[in-house]
Amino acid sequence: MILEYQTTHSPAEVLAQAKTFFAARNPLYAAFLEKEGETFATFRGQGGEELVIGVAPVAGGTAVRASTYLFDMQAQRFFATLPPLPMPIEVVA
């Protein structure tokens, strides 16, 4: 499953927060850092399940993408901890 979110945090802030968030979950749903780079972090959890968090700068913040099979609920909970990037509203007259 691929999940997407946009936040006002910088890419580095998102990845730092992800490393803390996923390691601090209930042991059944915890995922631990396996690899990382400037734009991604991969985690391993229960049964070797993989979770990948990728980041890319966008105007005013960061686009965040999570790819996982088992950790979709935890990824959505992680997104809820990030401040949202306000979306512009276009008014058509």
C-alpha positions in Angstrom: 0.0 0.0 0.0 1.3 3.5 -0.8 0.2 6.4 1.4 0.9 10.1 0.7 0.8 13.2 2.9 2.2 16.8 2.7 3.6 18.6 5.7 5.2 21.9 6.6 8.2 20.0 8.1 11.5 19.8 6.2 12.5 16.4 4.7 15.1 16.0 7.4 12.6 16.7 10.2 10.2 14.2 8.8 12.8 11.4 8.6 14.1 12.2 12.1 10.6 12.1 13.5 9.9 8.8 11.6 12.9 7.1 13.2 11.7 8.0 16.7 8.0 7.3 16.0 8.3 3.8 14.6 10.8 2.6 17.2 8.6 3.7 20.0 5.5 1.8 19.0 4.0 -1.2 20.9 6.5 -4.1 20.2 4.0 -5.9 17.9 3.9 -2.8 15.7 7.4 -1.4 16.1 9.7 -1.0 13.1 13.4 -0.4 13.4 15.7 1.5 11.0 17.4 -0.6 8.5 18.7 1.8 5.9 18.6 5.6 5.4 19.6 8.3 3.0 18.8 12.0 2.5 15.4 11.2 1.0 14.3 7.9 2.5 14.4 5.6 5.5 13.6 1.9 5.5 12.4 0.1 8.5 11.9 -3.6 9.4 9.3 -4.9 11.8 7.2 -7.9 12.7 8.1 -10.9 10.6 10.6 -8.9 8.6 7.9 -6.7 7.2 9.3 -3.6 5.4 8.2 0.0 5.7 9.7 2.7 3.5 9.3 6.4 4.1 10.3 8.7 1.3 10.4 12.5 1.3 10.6 15.2 -1.4 10.6 19.0 -1.1 7.5 20.8 -2.4 6.4 24.4 -2.3 6.0 25.3 1.4 7.0 21.9 2.8 7.5 18.3 2.1 5.7 15.5 0.3 5.9 12.3 2.3 5.2 8.8 0.9 5.0 5.6 2.9 5.1 2.2 1.2 4.2 -0.9 3.2 2.0 -4.0 3.3 1.5 -4.5 7.1 2.2 -1.1 8.7 -0.4 1.1 6.9 -2.3 2.0 10.1 1.0 3.0 11.8 2.0 5.0 8.8 -1.3 6.9 8.9 -0.8 7.5 12.6 2.7 8.9 11.9 1.2 11.2 9.3 -1.3 12.5 11.9 1.7 13.6 14.0 3.0 15.9 11.2 1.6 19.4 10.8 -0.4 19.5 7.5 0.6 21.6 4.5 -2.4 23.9 3.9 -3.8 23.4 0.4 -4.7 26.5 -1.5 -8.4 27.0 -2.2 -9.3 28.1 -5.7 -12.5 30.2 -6.0 -14.1 30.1 -9.4 -16.6 32.8 -10.1 
